[in-house]
Amino acid sequence: MCVLYLFVVTIAFRLSRAHIRTAAFLTRLFLASLPVAVALYLLTPGDLGFLPPSLVEPRVIEISFFLFLYSSLFFGGILQVYGLTDRGFSLRISIDITNRRMAA
């Protein structure tokens, strides 16, 4: 779902000619993608067609864990990276600091 989300965001930014408030746009898109993610998850069989019943958890636990992971990846990764790249100079500074630390 995160890969699909990144693809949609990249296309939206490429097609947009006006300045978009990045964090607000990303958060609104994330909130809009949650029902789609849950629907796709519910369409997938719980045992994936090959898992034994002993490895299948109740759907409520699975969906909760999925939403936790998806939210963590969004708020802890995607939103942070786009925030850095929105200010490209800050990203360049971060890359230079990392390269300097590795060289030392």
ABEGO torsion letter per residue (X at the ends): XAAAAAAAAAAAAAABABBBBAAAAAAAAAAAAAAAAAAAAAABBAAGGABBAAABBBAAAAAAAAAAAAAAAAAAAAAAAAAAAABAAAAAAAAAAAAAAAAX
